[in-house]
């Protein structure tokens, strides 16, 4: 990332954290989108193609979700919808690289997303039960396909996307726990930092394709993270 763009992203992150600490709603609203906006601008340096396009769409939808969740009104369901669409965009990007089953990756993702939904549903979601179930399905599918890229595409890109997806799942799990199960001190700091790092990994996975080697004809049958 160019120094100026990195500086702006870090300044936006710092201002958001300051806004959280001082409980300045206007400052958090204005500063929260800055890091993801910088990632979108950085993404322009990635190789053109379907992968970059879907990652850009996912970041754009995440930007919308950031604004909806930070808006001084209860727009949680709308923010949830924006991020659900973002996960579907990332899912489309990963499916463009491989469609192999990767069964152990599926088990890992289903355990993470299913476990998150189980914990939240036990807390009583009321009318949000169906939307949260759908969201859990989407984020689980996104994580599964991110993990399935390992062993198929350039290793750096694959691991950046997989790590980013895992951090995104962590961030969303913390949101659910803090909102529906048991609010805890420092929740918003842990949520936003894991979220930003997750988005950084996902965006960087597109930049890592700059030196993408030609894939072998049988790449779609390459081993997964599980070695299967």
C-alpha positions, 0 to 999 in steps of 0.5 A: 500500500502506498505510504499516503494511503496507509497513513490515511487508513491508519489515521481513520482507524485511530480516529475511530478508536478515539471516537469509541473511547470518548463516545463521540458518535459523529466521529465514529460515523465519519471515521469508520469507513475510512480504512475500508475505503483505503482498501478499495483504492489500494485494490486498484493495483491488483490484476484486473479480472473477476477476482478483483471485481468480486472483492471490490464489490464485497468491500463496497458492500462492507463499506455500506454495512459499516455506515448502516451499523454506525448510523445513530439509529437501529439499522442492525438488520440492514447492516446485516443484509449489506454484510451478507451480500458482501460475503456472497461477493467474496464467495463468488470470488473464491468460487471463480478459482476452484469449485472442488468439494474440499470436505475437511474445509467444509467441516471446519467452516460448518463447525465455525458458522454452525457453532456461532449460530447455535450459541446465538440461537440459544440466547434467543434471537426472536424475529432475528432468528431467520436472518441470523441463520441465513447470515451464518450460512453465508459466512460459513460458505464464504469461509469454506471456499476461502479455505478451499483455495489453499493448494490451488492458487498462489500460496500467499493469496490463498492464505491471506484470503483464508486468514482474512475470512477466519478473522471476519468470522471471528469479528462477526461472532464477537458482534453476536456474543456482545449483542445477544449473549453477554456484553463484555468490556472491550468488545467493540475494540476487538470487533473492529480490529479483527474486522479490519485485519480480516478485510485487509487479508481479503483485499491483499489476497487480490494484490498477491495475485500480481505474480500469479503463476499459470495454474496447472490444468489439473489445479482444481484437483489440488490438495486442500488445507486438509491435504485431501 
